[in-house]
Amino acid sequence: MRILCIYMPALPPETSTGATTTAAGFELEKTLHPAMVDLARSFSPRVEDAGTDTTYLEISGLGSLFHTEENLAHTIIKSANRSGLYSLAAGIASGKILARLAAEYAVTNGKRITIFAPGKEAKQISAIPVQILVNASCIKPDERRELLGILHGLGIETAGQLALISSRSAGSRLGRRGLKLQRLAMGLDDTPLVTSMEDVEIKESIEFEPPVHTLEPISFRLRPCVERICKQLARRTLAAAKIILWIHLEQGKIQHREIDPGLPLTEPNAMLEQIRLELETSPPQDAVERLDVSIGTERFRPSQADMFKPSGPRPSSLASLLSRLDSILGKGKATAALPSNCHAYDRFETVLFRAQKQGPNTKSGAFGPMLRAYRPPLDARVITYLGVPRHVTAGMLHDPVSSASGPFRFHNEWWRDEQFLMEEWDVELKCRKLLKLGRLIQTGKWLLLGEYD
């Protein structure tokens, strides 16, 4: 397994003017850390977040995309530069700690990339000073100073010298941590990569000074905010499933709004229009001091629905249409009809519209011909022979029956004591039309219930 370590070197403890910058540097590292993790996740799904200055990612199997590990490392460094992470270094090795060692060695030599070739780690590590070896290992800072003092007292200055002593001597003089350090000096590293589920929290804030009373300045400041959110979503291969607004008003009140776009969004224009419509439909009651935008995310996988069907609306256009319908009709009024879970073909219920997710197992035409039901049913005159329809007359329709299937006698609530009220027939006419007929059992009246597509 090949591991790449993205390492952010610490800022120097003092600037050229002598001012201490340790606290400021730590805050800067915490600010840049999410961008570093995003960078790693944009290249591999197996990522370990090891702290504010280190991130590991497994790169096994990426050779077909980048051809060589060196090309991959250069691509990551270029992506880091575009994201404003100009000081990152990359190290590649066959183990996690070895990759961290490679990255720190690159920083020491004034480089940004170091690669330990498989099977040649011990030879490449042999000239590295033990101080870099100890710093890269998973040893506590107070124990590092003690261990370095013992190594220097024994005259061991490089990793190659540490690898030459016997394991018994290393264990007796340095303890268990010394044995681990010696294995590292020999190019042996079996530390597992501890990956975790991605805990995504995307949030942006806009401060208004002075507070604003109209929607125009809010919309003007929203665009760069939404564009930054969409860039973060794109880096993580995610989409916005819910938009949450926290509106901080001048009198100390906070309004909470939730926007459900109906389908995942990845485009800034569509997301911006959703927020604008929400604010236009229900404007804030007072001047706005701050606006927090939080995003509920879900995994986004672009897919092609069907090559032989007409192209549907773009997700952004469909989401905008649903938002406009909500603003006109009211929230929850733009619904879709869903057949009820019963045998009655004419019963349905309404649910909030959601775009159907396409998958590899999605079947087309699995429900057979669709019935266009007439509401109310049309009166019909049917000639029968031995109870089977032979000729149908309804409105402008006047044709003999070529085949018939039925009767189907049922009602939805079978557990009740009511008798069957209607029997239904599916018939095909000579003109190739498929009809659904119904006969009221009590009166014998025939009805044209619908026509199949």
C-alpha positions in Angstrom: 0.0 0.0 0.0 1.3 3.4 -1.0 0.6 6.4 1.2 1.0 10.1 0.4 1.4 12.5 3.3 0.4 16.2 2.9 2.4 18.1 5.5 2.1 21.7 6.5 5.4 22.9 8.1 5.0 25.1 11.2 5.7 28.8 11.0 9.0 30.0 12.6 8.6 31.0 16.2 9.8 34.5 15.5 9.4 36.9 12.6 12.2 39.2 11.3 11.1 41.9 13.7 11.3 39.6 16.7 7.6 39.4 17.4 6.4 36.0 18.5 4.0 34.4 16.0 3.5 31.0 17.6 -0.1 31.6 18.5 -0.9 33.3 15.3 0.8 30.5 13.3 -1.3 27.9 15.2 -4.5 29.8 14.4 -3.4 30.1 10.7 -2.8 26.3 10.6 -6.3 25.7 12.0 -7.8 28.0 9.3 -5.9 26.2 6.5 -6.5 22.7 7.8 -10.0 22.2 6.3 -8.7 23.2 2.9 -5.8 20.7 3.2 -8.3 17.9 4.1 -10.5 19.0 1.1 -7.5 18.8 -1.1 -6.7 15.2 0.0 -10.4 14.1 -0.4 -10.4 15.5 -4.0 -7.8 12.9 -4.9 -8.6 9.8 -2.8 -11.6 8.6 -0.8 -9.3 7.0 1.8 -8.1 9.9 3.9 -6.9 10.1 7.5 -7.0 13.5 9.2 -4.0 13.3 11.5 -4.1 16.8 13.0 -3.7 20.5 12.0 -0.4 19.9 10.1 -0.7 16.4 8.6 -3.1 14.5 6.3 -2.6 11.1 4.9 -4.3 9.6 1.8 -3.9 6.2 0.1 -2.8 6.5 -3.5 -2.8 2.8 -4.5 -4.6 2.4 -7.8 -4.1 6.0 -9.0 -1.3 5.1 -11.3 -3.7 4.7 -14.3 -4.8 8.4 -13.8 -1.4 10.0 -13.2 1.0 7.4 -14.7 3.7 8.0 -12.0 3.7 8.9 -8.3 5.8 12.0 -9.1 3.1 13.3 -11.5 0.5 12.7 -8.8 2.6 14.6 -6.2 3.2 17.5 -8.6 -0.6 17.7 -9.4 -1.4 17.8 -5.7 1.2 20.6 -5.1 -0.3 22.6 -8.0 -3.8 22.2 -6.6 -2.5 23.3 -3.2 -1.0 26.5 -4.8 -4.4 27.2 -6.5 -6.1 26.9 -3.1 -3.7 29.2 -1.4 -1.7 26.5 0.4 1.7 27.6 -0.8 3.8 26.0 2.0 2.6 22.4 1.7 5.0 19.5 1.2 4.3 16.0 0.0 5.9 12.7 0.8 5.2 9.3 -0.6 6.2 5.9 0.9 5.0 2.4 1.6 3.8 3.4 5.1 2.1 6.2 6.9 5.0 7.3 9.2 7.5 6.8 6.4 5.5 9.2 4.2 5.5 11.8 7.0 9.2 11.3 7.2 9.6 11.9 3.5 7.5 15.1 3.7 9.5 16.5 6.6 12.8 15.6 4.8 11.6 17.5 1.8 11.0 20.6 3.9 14.4 20.3 5.5 16.1 20.2 2.1 14.1 23.1 0.8 12.0 20.9 -1.5 8.3 20.2 -1.6 8.3 16.5 -2.8 10.2 13.4 -1.6 9.4 9.9 -2.8 10.7 6.7 -1.1 10.7 4.0 -3.8 9.2 0.6 -2.8 11.9 -1.7 -1.4 14.5 1.0 -1.3 13.3 2.9 1.8 16.2 1.8 4.0 18.8 3.0 1.6 17.1 6.4 1.1 16.5 6.9 4.8 20.0 6.0 5.9 21.4 9.5 5.5 18.5 11.3 7.3 19.4 12.8 10.7 17.8 11.1 13.7 16.3 14.4 14.7 14.0 14.4 11.6 13.4 10.7 12.2 12.2 11.3 15.8 10.1 14.3 14.8 8.3 12.3 12.2 7.5 9.4 14.5 4.4 9.1 16.8 6.3 10.0 19.9 5.2 12.7 22.4 7.2 15.9 22.4 8.6 15.6 25.9 9.8 12.0 25.2 11.4 13.1 21.9 13.9 15.3 23.7 14.8 12.5 26.1 15.2 10.0 23.2 17.4 12.4 21.2 19.6 12.9 24.2 20.2 9.2 24.5 20.9 8.8 20.8 23.4 11.6 20.7 25.0 10.2 23.9 25.5 6.9 22.0 27.0 8.7 19.0 24.0 7.9 16.7 23.5 10.8 14.3 21.7 9.3 11.3 19.0 6.7 10.6 21.5 4.4 9.0 23.6 4.2 12.2 20.5 3.4 14.2 19.5 0.7 11.8 22.9 -1.0 12.2 22.7 -1.6 16.0 21.2 -4.9 17.2 17.5 -5.0 18.3 18.6 -6.2 21.8 20.8 -3.1 22.2 18.1 -0.8 20.9 15.5 -2.3 23.2 17.7 -2.3 26.3 18.9 1.3 25.9 15.9 3.0 24.2 12.9 0.8 25.3 9.9 0.0 23.2 9.8 3.4 21.5 13.4 2.8 20.5 12.5 -0.5 18.8 9.8 1.3 16.8 12.2 4.0 15.8 14.8 1.4 14.7 12.1 -0.3 12.5 11.4 3.0 10.9 15.1 3.6 10.3 15.2 0.2 8.5 12.3 1.3 6.2 9.7 -0.9 8.0 6.4 0.7 8.8 3.1 -1.2 9.4 1.2 1.6 11.0 -2.4 1.3 9.7 -4.2 4.1 7.9 -7.1 5.1 10.1 -9.8 6.5 7.8 -13.0 8.0 9.0 -16.4 9.0 7.6 -16.5 12.5 6.3 -18.1 14.9 8.7 -19.0 17.8 6.5 -20.0 21.1 7.8 -20.2 23.9 5.2 -21.0 27.3 6.6 -20.4 30.8 5.5 -21.2 34.1 7.2 -21.8 37.6 5.9 -21.4 40.7 8.2 -23.3 43.9 7.3 -21.9 47.1 8.7 -24.0 49.1 9.0 -27.1 46.8 9.1 -29.1 46.7 5.9 -32.9 47.1 5.5 -33.4 46.0 1.9 -32.7 42.8 -0.1 -30.5 44.3 -2.8 -27.3 44.7 -0.7 -28.0 41.2 0.8 -28.2 39.7 -2.7 -25.1 41.5 -3.8 -23.1 40.1 -0.9 -24.6 36.6 -1.2 -23.1 35.8 -4.6 -19.4 35.4 -3.6 -20.6 33.6 -0.4 -22.6 31.1 -2.5 -19.7 30.7 -5.0 -17.4 29.7 -2.1 -19.9 27.2 -0.9 -20.2 25.6 -4.3 -16.4 25.4 -4.6 -16.3 23.5 -1.3 -19.1 21.2 -2.5 -17.2 20.5 -5.8 -14.0 19.6 -3.9 -15.9 17.1 -1.8 -18.1 15.7 -4.7 -21.1 16.7 -2.7 -24.4 18.6 -3.4 -26.6 20.8 -1.4 -29.7 18.9 -0.2 -30.8 21.6 2.2 -30.0 25.3 2.7 -30.3 26.7 6.3 -30.3 30.5 6.9 -29.7 32.2 10.3 -30.7 35.8 10.0 -29.3 38.0 12.8 -31.5 41.1 13.2 -30.6 44.5 14.7 -32.6 44.1 17.8 -30.8 40.9 18.8 -33.5 38.6 17.3 -32.5 35.6 15.1 -34.7 34.1 12.4 -34.2 30.6 11.2 -35.1 29.5 7.7 -34.8 26.1 6.0 -34.9 25.8 2.2 -35.6 22.4 0.7 -34.7 22.7 -3.1 -36.4 19.4 -4.0 -33.3 18.0 -5.6 -29.5 18.4 -4.9 -27.9 21.6 -6.1 -24.3 22.2 -7.2 -24.6 25.4 -9.2 -24.3 28.8 -7.6 -26.9 30.5 -9.7 -29.6 28.0 -8.7 -28.6 28.2 -5.0 -28.6 31.9 -5.1 -32.1 32.1 -6.6 -33.4 29.7 -4.0 -32.2 32.1 -1.2 -33.5 35.2 -3.0 -36.9 33.7 -3.4 -37.0 32.7 0.2 -36.1 36.3 1.3 -38.5 37.9 -1.2 -41.4 35.7 -0.1 -40.8 36.3 3.6 -38.6 39.4 4.1 -36.8 40.0 7.4 -38.8 42.1 9.9 -35.8 44.3 10.9 -32.4 45.4 9.7 -30.0 42.5 9.1 -26.6 42.6 10.9 -25.4 39.1 9.9 -26.4 36.3 7.7 -25.2 32.7 8.2 -25.6 30.2 5.4 -25.3 26.5 6.4 -25.6 23.6 3.9 -27.0 20.2 4.5 -25.1 17.9 2.0 -25.5 14.6 0.4 -23.3 12.5 -1.9 -23.6 13.6 -5.6 -23.0 11.2 -8.4 -23.7 12.5 -11.9 -25.4 9.9 -14.1 -27.1 9.7 -17.5 -30.7 8.7 -17.1 -31.4 7.3 -20.6 -29.9 7.7 -24.1 -33.2 7.1 -25.9 -35.5 9.5 -24.0 -35.9 13.2 -24.4 -33.6 15.2 -22.2 -35.3 16.5 -19.0 -34.9 19.9 -17.4 -31.6 20.9 -15.8 -31.6 20.4 -12.0 -31.0 24.1 -11.5 -34.0 25.0 -13.7 -36.3 22.4 -12.0 -35.2 23.6 -8.5 -35.9 27.2 -9.5 -39.4 26.2 -10.8 -40.2 24.4 -7.5 -39.1 27.5 -5.5 -41.3 29.8 -7.6 -44.3 27.5 -7.2 -43.7 27.5 -3.4 -43.6 31.3 -3.4 -46.9 31.5 -5.4 -48.9 28.7 -3.9 -47.3 28.4 -0.5 -44.9 26.0 1.0 -45.8 22.3 0.5 -48.5 23.1 -2.1 -46.4 22.0 -5.1 -47.0 18.3 -4.9 -46.9 15.2 -7.1 -49.6 12.6 -7.5 -48.7 9.1 -6.3 -51.0 6.1 -6.7 -52.4 4.8 -3.5 -51.2 1.4 -2.3 -54.5 -0.4 -3.2 -56.2 -2.0 -6.1 -58.4 1.0 -6.9 -56.9 2.6 -10.0 -58.6 5.9 -9.4 -57.2 6.6 -5.9 -54.1 8.6 -5.3 -52.4 10.7 -2.7 -50.2 13.8 -3.0 -46.6 14.0 -1.8 -43.9 16.7 -1.9 -42.2 16.6 -5.3 -38.8 14.9 -5.3 -36.7 14.2 -8.4 -36.4 10.5 -9.0 -32.8 9.2 -8.5 -31.5 7.3 -11.5 -29.5 4.2 -10.8 -28.0 1.3 -12.7 -31.0 -0.9 -11.8 -33.7 1.7 -12.8 -36.0 0.0 -15.2 -37.9 1.8 -18.0 -41.5 0.9 -18.7 -41.8 -1.5 -15.8 -45.4 -0.6 -15.1 -46.9 -1.4 -18.6 -49.5 0.7 -20.4 -50.8 3.7 -18.5 -54.5 4.3 -18.0 -56.0 7.7 -18.8 -59.0 7.7 -16.5 -62.1 9.8 -17.5 -63.4 11.9 -14.6 -66.3 11.6 -14.5 -66.7 8.3 -16.4 -68.5 8.5 -19.8 -71.8 6.8 -20.4 -71.5 3.9 -22.9 -73.7 1.5 -24.7 -72.3 -2.0 -24.9 -73.7 -5.0 -26.7 -72.9 -8.3 -25.0 -73.0 -11.9 -25.9 -73.1 -14.4 -23.0 -72.1 -11.5 -20.7 -69.0 -10.6 -22.8 -68.8 -7.2 -24.5 -69.0 -7.4 -28.3 -69.6 -3.8 -29.4 -69.0 -0.5 -27.7 -70.6 2.9 -28.4 -69.4 5.9 -26.4 -69.5 9.5 -27.8 -67.8 9.5 -31.2 -66.5 6.0 -30.6 -68.4 3.2 -32.4 -66.5 0.0 -33.0 -66.8 -3.8 -32.4 -64.7 -5.6 -29.8 -61.9 -7.8 -31.0 -60.9 -9.2 -27.6 -62.0 -8.7 -24.0 -60.7 -9.6 -20.6 -62.8 -9.7 -17.4 -64.9 -9.3 -15.5 -62.8 -8.0 -12.6 -64.9 -7.6 -9.5 -63.2 -6.0 -6.6 -63.4 -3.1 -4.2 -60.7 -1.7 -2.0 -62.0 -2.4 1.4 -62.4 -6.2 1.1 -62.9 -6.6 4.8 -66.3 -4.8 4.7 -69.7 -6.4 4.3 -70.6 -4.3 1.2 -71.4 -6.2 -2.0 -69.4 -5.6 -5.3 -70.7 -2.4 -6.9 -69.0 -2.7 -10.3 -67.4 -5.2 -12.6 -64.6 -4.0 -14.9 -63.5 -5.2 -18.4 -60.4 -4.5 -20.4 -61.3 -4.6 -24.1 -59.5 -4.1 -27.4 -61.5 -2.6 -30.3 -61.1 -3.3 -34.0 -59.5 0.2 -34.3 -56.7 -1.0 -31.9 -57.9 1.1 -29.0 -57.6 -0.3 -25.5 -60.4 0.7 -23.2 -61.5 0.0 -19.6 -65.2 -0.5 -19.2 -67.3 -0.8 -16.1 -70.8 -2.1 -15.5 -72.8 -1.2 -12.4 -74.0 -4.5 -11.0 -77.2 -3.1 -9.4 -78.4 -1.2 -12.4 -76.6 -2.9 -15.3 -75.4 0.5 -16.6 -72.2 0.6 -18.6 -69.5 3.2 -18.2 -66.3 4.1 -20.1 -63.8 4.4 -17.3 -60.7 5.2 -19.3 -58.4 4.5 -22.2 -54.9 2.9 -22.2 -52.0 4.7 -23.8 
